[in-house]
Amino acid sequence: MPTILLIVVLIGLVILVAYGLILYGLRDAFLSAGQVSSRLEAYASVPDETKPQTVARRRAGLVRARLRVNSMLSVLVSRKLSLNLSSANWPITETEYILIRFWGTVLGLGLGWLFGRSILSGIGMAVLAFLIPELLLRRSINNRQMQFERQLVDVLVLTTGAVRAGYSLPQALELVSKEMRAPASEEFRRVRHEIGLGLSLTQALNNLVARMQNDDLYLVVTAININSQVGGNLVTMLQAVTSTIRERIRLFGEVRVLTSQQRFGSLILTFLPIGIGAGMFVINPEYMRRLFDPQIICIPIGAAIGIVLGNIAIRRLGKIEV
């Protein structure tokens, strides 16, 4: 009976969609007769200035409401959260991010309680809804920082060429913001914007380092700051930093190749016991359930702790700072 009902509902939806497409086609057919007159009205009629004013007034009202909410809840904002949102380049404020997490948690609690008929399912959905924005933010930050790291050598080459051609360093950074793709263009455009607002070049570049958290960029900014304080040939300094970063990237690639066996071994040693245990649960569940008896529950707990510690130890041995 439920299968027949589902088929009837699907057929009804298909019929409704078909009727909607037919009505949409008839509407276009009837409106196409007045297409010439509508084009003439578009060129000959006097524009109504009240509509743009109304739209602008509504938009200004929304902006004022948004600023009011951000001002009232500014006590909840932290510098770390502001830096994370800037690193991810999300077009929302810190207050809006906090409100999204709060109301998402409330909505998850209500939906879990409604569909699961239990407070535990509601709490589980609330925790999941609370963690999802943070996970998405971290993922966006990591992806953006990795993309910026891949563009850094090209940024240095373009900056060196611009300085050699006679540009000043701020002009060269502006050229980078125009010629490079995101996220490098966005970040250096932000640097130029901060300089225009009154920050020094050193402060703006330090803010860029704080957002991107990149060792190579820290090396570049440190070299630029030292050059601005003691003087010297900026082109020579940029060429030396570029060659240093290229050698670091090459050496880092070689290290990753040499330590690939250790990293692969850590994955095998971590997931092999889990896979074998899952297979034994499928083959002989009664035998595996005995591991969770109160008398011998310490065995699987100790095995899990040993797997985690072994994974950490192998990763530590295979991690080499370049």
C-alpha positions as CSV (number, residue, x, y, z in Angstrom):
1,M,0.0,0.0,0.0
2,P,2.8,2.6,0.8
3,T,4.4,1.7,-2.5
4,I,1.2,2.4,-4.5
5,L,0.7,5.7,-2.6
6,L,4.3,6.8,-3.4
7,I,3.8,6.0,-7.1
8,V,0.5,8.0,-7.1
9,V,2.3,11.0,-5.5
10,L,5.1,10.8,-8.0
11,I,2.7,10.7,-10.9
12,G,0.8,13.7,-9.5
13,L,4.0,15.7,-9.2
14,V,4.9,14.9,-12.8
15,I,1.5,16.0,-14.0
16,L,1.8,19.2,-12.0
17,V,5.2,20.0,-13.5
18,A,3.9,19.2,-17.0
19,Y,0.9,21.6,-16.5
20,G,3.3,24.3,-15.2
21,L,5.5,24.0,-18.3
22,I,2.4,24.2,-20.6
23,L,1.1,27.3,-18.8
24,Y,4.5,28.9,-19.0
25,G,4.7,28.2,-22.7
26,L,1.2,29.6,-23.3
27,R,2.1,32.7,-21.3
28,D,5.2,33.3,-23.5
29,A,3.1,32.8,-26.7
30,F,0.5,35.3,-25.6
31,L,3.1,37.9,-24.4
32,S,5.2,37.6,-27.6
33,A,2.5,39.5,-29.6
34,G,3.2,42.6,-27.6
35,Q,6.9,42.3,-27.8
36,V,7.4,45.2,-30.2
37,S,5.2,47.6,-28.1
38,S,7.1,46.6,-25.0
39,R,10.4,47.4,-26.7
40,L,9.1,50.8,-27.8
41,E,7.9,51.5,-24.3
42,A,11.3,50.7,-23.0
43,Y,12.9,53.4,-25.2
44,A,10.1,55.9,-25.3
45,S,8.6,55.9,-21.9
46,V,9.7,58.2,-19.1
47,P,11.4,56.2,-16.3
48,D,9.7,56.1,-13.0
49,E,12.2,57.5,-10.4
50,T,10.1,56.4,-7.4
51,K,11.0,52.7,-7.8
52,P,14.8,53.1,-7.5
53,Q,14.3,55.5,-4.6
54,T,12.1,52.9,-2.9
55,V,14.6,50.1,-3.5
56,A,17.5,52.3,-2.2
57,R,15.4,53.3,0.9
58,R,14.7,49.6,1.7
59,R,18.3,48.7,1.2
60,A,19.4,51.6,3.5
61,G,16.9,50.4,6.1
62,L,18.4,46.9,5.9
63,V,21.9,48.2,6.3
64,R,20.9,50.3,9.3
65,A,19.2,47.3,10.9
66,R,22.3,45.2,10.3
67,L,24.6,47.8,11.8
68,R,22.3,48.1,14.8
69,V,22.4,44.4,15.5
70,N,26.2,44.2,15.0
71,S,26.6,47.1,17.5
72,M,24.3,45.6,20.1
73,L,26.1,42.2,20.0
74,S,29.6,43.5,19.6
75,V,30.5,42.2,23.1
76,L,30.4,38.7,21.8
77,V,33.1,39.4,19.1
78,S,36.7,38.2,19.6
79,R,39.8,39.2,17.7
80,K,40.5,35.5,16.8
81,L,37.1,35.1,15.2
82,S,37.5,38.3,13.2
83,L,40.9,37.1,12.0
84,N,39.4,33.7,11.0
85,L,36.6,35.3,9.0
86,S,39.1,37.6,7.3
87,S,41.3,34.7,6.4
88,A,38.4,32.8,4.9
89,N,37.2,36.0,3.2
90,W,33.6,35.3,4.2
91,P,31.3,38.3,3.5
92,I,29.7,38.3,7.0
93,T,30.5,39.9,10.3
94,E,31.5,38.2,13.5
95,T,28.1,38.9,15.0
96,E,26.3,37.4,12.1
97,Y,28.5,34.3,12.3
98,I,27.6,33.9,16.0
99,L,23.9,34.4,15.2
100,I,24.1,31.8,12.5
101,R,25.6,29.2,14.8
102,F,23.1,30.0,17.6
103,W,20.0,29.8,15.5
104,G,21.3,26.8,13.6
105,T,21.8,25.1,17.0
106,V,18.3,26.0,18.1
107,L,16.9,24.8,14.8
108,G,18.8,21.5,14.9
109,L,17.6,20.9,18.5
110,G,14.0,21.4,17.4
111,L,14.2,19.3,14.2
112,G,16.0,16.5,16.0
113,W,13.4,16.5,18.8
114,L,10.6,16.7,16.3
115,F,11.7,13.9,14.0
116,G,13.5,11.7,16.5
117,R,10.9,11.9,19.2
118,S,13.7,12.1,21.7
119,I,15.8,14.7,23.5
120,L,19.0,12.8,22.7
121,S,18.4,13.0,19.0
122,G,17.7,16.7,19.4
123,I,20.9,17.2,21.3
124,G,22.8,15.3,18.7
125,M,21.4,17.4,15.9
126,A,22.1,20.6,17.9
127,V,25.8,19.6,18.4
128,L,26.1,18.8,14.7
129,A,24.5,22.1,13.7
130,F,26.8,24.0,16.1
131,L,30.0,22.3,14.7
132,I,29.2,22.5,11.0
133,P,29.9,26.3,10.6
134,E,33.2,26.0,12.4
135,L,34.2,23.0,10.2
136,L,33.3,24.9,7.1
137,L,35.2,28.0,8.3
138,R,38.3,25.9,9.0
139,R,38.1,24.2,5.6
140,S,37.7,27.5,3.8
141,I,40.7,28.9,5.6
142,N,42.9,25.9,4.8
143,N,41.9,25.9,1.1
144,R,42.5,29.6,0.8
145,Q,45.9,29.4,2.5
146,M,47.0,26.5,0.3
147,Q,45.9,28.4,-2.9
148,F,47.8,31.5,-1.7
149,E,50.9,29.3,-1.0
150,R,50.8,28.0,-4.6
151,Q,50.6,31.6,-6.0
152,L,53.4,33.1,-3.8
153,V,56.3,32.4,-6.2
154,D,54.3,34.0,-9.1
155,V,53.5,37.0,-6.9
156,L,57.2,37.4,-6.1
157,V,58.2,37.1,-9.8
158,L,55.6,39.7,-10.8
159,T,56.6,42.1,-8.0
160,T,60.3,41.8,-8.8
161,G,59.6,42.5,-12.5
162,A,57.4,45.5,-11.6
163,V,60.1,47.0,-9.2
164,R,62.8,46.4,-11.8
165,A,60.6,48.3,-14.3
166,G,60.5,51.4,-12.1
167,Y,57.4,50.8,-9.9
168,S,57.5,51.5,-6.2
169,L,56.7,48.6,-3.9
170,P,53.1,49.8,-3.2
171,Q,52.5,50.2,-6.9
172,A,53.9,46.7,-7.5
173,L,51.5,45.3,-4.9
174,E,48.6,47.1,-6.7
175,L,49.7,45.5,-9.9
176,V,49.7,42.1,-8.2
177,S,46.1,42.8,-7.0
178,K,45.1,43.5,-10.6
179,E,46.9,40.8,-12.5
180,M,46.8,37.8,-10.2
181,R,43.9,35.6,-9.5
182,A,42.1,35.1,-6.2
183,P,43.1,34.7,-3.4
184,A,46.3,36.6,-4.0
185,S,44.5,39.4,-5.8
186,E,42.0,39.8,-2.9
187,E,44.7,39.8,-0.2
188,F,46.9,42.3,-1.8
189,R,43.9,44.5,-2.7
190,R,43.1,44.4,1.0
191,V,46.7,45.4,1.7
192,R,46.4,48.4,-0.6
193,H,43.0,49.3,1.1
194,E,44.6,49.2,4.5
195,I,47.4,51.5,3.3
196,G,44.8,53.8,1.9
197,L,43.1,53.9,5.3
198,G,46.2,55.1,7.0
199,L,48.2,52.0,8.0
200,S,51.8,51.7,7.2
201,L,53.1,49.2,4.6
202,T,54.7,47.2,7.5
203,Q,51.5,46.9,9.4
204,A,49.5,46.0,6.4
205,L,51.9,43.3,5.4
206,N,52.0,41.9,9.0
207,N,48.2,41.7,8.9
208,L,48.6,39.7,5.7
209,V,51.0,37.3,7.4
210,A,48.5,36.9,10.3
211,R,45.7,36.0,7.9
212,M,47.6,33.6,5.7
213,Q,49.8,31.9,8.3
214,N,52.5,31.0,5.8
215,D,56.2,30.7,6.6
216,D,57.4,31.7,3.1
217,L,55.3,34.8,3.2
218,Y,56.7,35.6,6.7
219,L,60.2,35.4,5.2
220,V,59.2,37.8,2.4
221,V,57.6,40.3,4.7
222,T,60.5,40.2,7.1
223,A,62.9,40.8,4.3
224,I,60.8,43.7,3.0
225,N,60.6,45.3,6.5
226,I,64.4,45.0,7.0
227,N,65.0,46.5,3.6
228,S,62.7,49.4,4.3
229,Q,64.6,50.1,7.6
230,V,68.2,49.7,6.5
231,G,67.9,50.4,2.8
232,G,69.5,48.5,-0.1
233,N,68.6,47.1,-3.5
234,L,65.0,45.9,-3.4
235,V,65.3,44.0,-6.6
236,T,68.3,42.0,-5.4
237,M,66.6,41.2,-2.1
238,L,63.4,40.0,-3.9
239,Q,65.4,37.8,-6.2
240,A,67.3,36.3,-3.3
241,V,64.0,35.6,-1.4
242,T,62.4,34.1,-4.5
243,S,65.3,31.7,-5.1
244,T,65.3,30.7,-1.4
245,I,61.5,30.0,-1.4
246,R,61.9,27.9,-4.6
247,E,64.7,25.9,-3.0
248,R,62.5,25.3,0.1
249,I,59.6,24.1,-2.1
250,R,61.9,21.7,-3.9
251,L,63.4,20.4,-0.7
252,F,60.0,20.1,0.9
253,G,58.9,18.0,-2.1
254,E,61.9,15.7,-1.7
255,V,61.2,15.3,2.0
256,R,57.6,14.4,1.3
257,V,58.8,11.7,-1.1
258,L,61.3,10.3,1.4
259,T,58.8,10.2,4.2
260,S,55.9,8.8,2.2
261,Q,56.5,5.3,3.4
262,Q,56.2,6.4,7.0
263,R,53.0,8.3,6.4
264,F,51.5,5.4,4.4
265,G,52.6,3.0,7.2
266,S,50.9,5.1,9.8
267,L,47.6,4.9,7.9
268,I,47.9,1.2,7.4
269,L,48.7,0.5,11.1
270,T,45.8,2.8,12.1
271,F,43.0,1.4,9.8
272,L,44.1,-2.2,9.6
273,P,43.0,-3.2,13.1
274,I,39.8,-1.3,12.7
275,G,39.0,-3.0,9.3
276,I,39.8,-6.4,10.7
277,G,37.6,-5.8,13.8
278,A,34.7,-4.7,11.6
279,G,35.1,-7.8,9.4
280,M,35.1,-10.0,12.4
281,F,32.0,-8.3,13.7
282,V,30.3,-9.3,10.4
283,I,31.7,-12.8,10.3
284,N,31.3,-13.8,13.9
285,P,29.6,-11.1,16.0
286,E,29.1,-13.3,19.0
287,Y,32.9,-13.9,19.3
288,M,33.6,-10.1,19.1
289,R,30.9,-9.2,21.6
290,R,32.9,-11.0,24.2
291,L,35.6,-8.3,24.0
292,F,33.1,-5.9,25.5
293,D,32.4,-7.9,28.6
294,P,33.0,-5.9,31.8
295,Q,35.8,-8.3,32.8
296,I,37.9,-7.8,29.6
297,I,36.7,-4.3,28.4
298,C,40.2,-3.0,29.1
299,I,41.6,-4.9,26.2
300,P,39.8,-3.0,23.4
301,I,40.3,0.3,25.3
302,G,44.0,-0.4,25.5
303,A,44.2,-1.4,21.8
304,A,42.5,1.8,20.8
305,I,44.9,3.9,22.9
306,G,47.8,2.0,21.5
307,I,46.6,2.6,17.9
308,V,46.3,6.4,18.6
309,L,49.7,6.7,20.3
310,G,51.4,4.6,17.5
311,N,49.9,6.8,14.8
312,I,51.1,10.0,16.6
313,A,54.6,8.5,17.1
314,I,55.0,7.5,13.5
315,R,53.8,10.9,12.2
316,R,56.2,12.6,14.6
317,L,59.1,10.6,13.2
318,G,58.1,11.3,9.6
319,K,57.6,15.0,10.2
320,I,60.6,17.1,9.1
321,E,60.7,20.8,9.3
322,V,62.0,22.5,6.1
